[in-house]
Amino acid sequence: MTSLSIIIVAKNEALNIVDCVRSARFADEVIVLDSGSTDDTAALARAEGATVLTTDWPGYGPQNNRGIDMAKGDWFFSLDADERISAALAQEIRAAIDNATVDGFRVPRISMYCGRFMNHGGWRPDYTRRLARRGKARFTEHFLHANLEVNGPVGTLREPIIHYSFRTMESVLEKVNRYSTASARDMTSSNRKGSLGRAILHGLWAFVRTYVLRLGFLDGRWGFMLAVSNAEGTYYRYVKLWLMQREGADASREP
């Protein structure tokens, strides 16, 4: 049978890590890279049979690549701590890698917003490349929005990853702040330009794209709330980018 490693990156995920690891235990190996948790994440993962490595946090892409380098399986699957692999997806993954004529697979994902799984607004099926033949794929080096680049043909699975992304409004606000900062950092590295005008225009466009073009209005009140959250996150991303660039320019002018 073709062997499989599942890689999980985590920090302070005590509320998620047990169910996440349990959903991954169909694999031959489960690796958790814990970036300095101050809760019981590492201990709970070990108790569930995962191999745990405590590390720093170099960013999402580099951290996943560390897991790929540790993995021993013929194939690997990258799973976030707030995600789950259903029994149906586990079965599909096993069948896919045992009979693969490609070097990677993209997987659909269904995500939660304030306690409800969303069907529109660009959140479903939300394909993401997560499964690949080891030696044929690496994550990009982006701090936040890294993606898996596969050196070869890519297939598509049908069963979704279950993503408990935003269980409460408090988690929405916390992630909007954290993700917009990390995204601004990535954009700075890519020499993207920020300004207040760009922040406003991109924020408005994010709302229209989510609520109208991607049919977010079909999710009712939750669809409107999601569109507003996407607009806010985009606005803050460009404002933070602009402020980072201003601070850099001011620092370079100091004697």
C-alpha positions, 0 to 999 in steps of 0.5 A: 500500500502507498504510504501517507504522511499528514502534516499539521502546523499548530500553535495554541490549538488545544481546542482543535488539535485532538479532533484534528489528529484523530481525523488524520490517524488513517494515515501512516504518520501524523506530524504536528509542528508546534510553534511554541504553544503555551497551552496543551497543544503539544501534549494532546497531539502526542497523546493522540499518537502524533509525532510532535516537533516544537519549532519557531514560526518562520511562516506558513509556507516554510513551516509546512516545508519543514514538515515535508522534509520530516515526512517519510510517506510516499505522499503527504497531505497538509492539514491545518489544526482547524480542519478535519478529514472526514471518513469519506475523504480519508477513503478517497485519499487512500484510493487516489494515491494507490491509483495515482497517475498525477503528482498532486491533488486539489481538494474542495473545502467547506468552511464555517463562518460564525457557526454556519457552513457557507455555500457561496461567497467564494467559500465553496467549493474553495479548492486548495492543493494539499495532497502531493507525491513527496519529492514533487511538491513544495510550499511557496515561502510566503509568510501567510498565503503560501500555496503548494506548488506541484511539479507535475499534473494535478487531479481533483478530489470530490470530498471536502476538507471540513474547515472550522475557520470562524466559530464565533465573531470574536474569532473573525475579528482576531483573525482579520487583525492577524491575517491582515498584518501577515498579508501586508508583510507578504505584499511588502516582500512582493513590492506591492504598493499601498495607499488609503485610496487603494485600501478603500477601493480594494475593500469595496471590491472585496464586498461586491465580489463576495456578496454579488458576483460570488452570490454571497447574498444567497447565504442570507444574513451570514452572507452579508456579514461575510462580505463585510468581513472580507471587505474589512480584512482587505481594507486593513491589509492595504492600510497596514501595507501603506503604513509599513511602507511609510514607516520604512521610508521614514526610517530610511530618511533618519540620519 
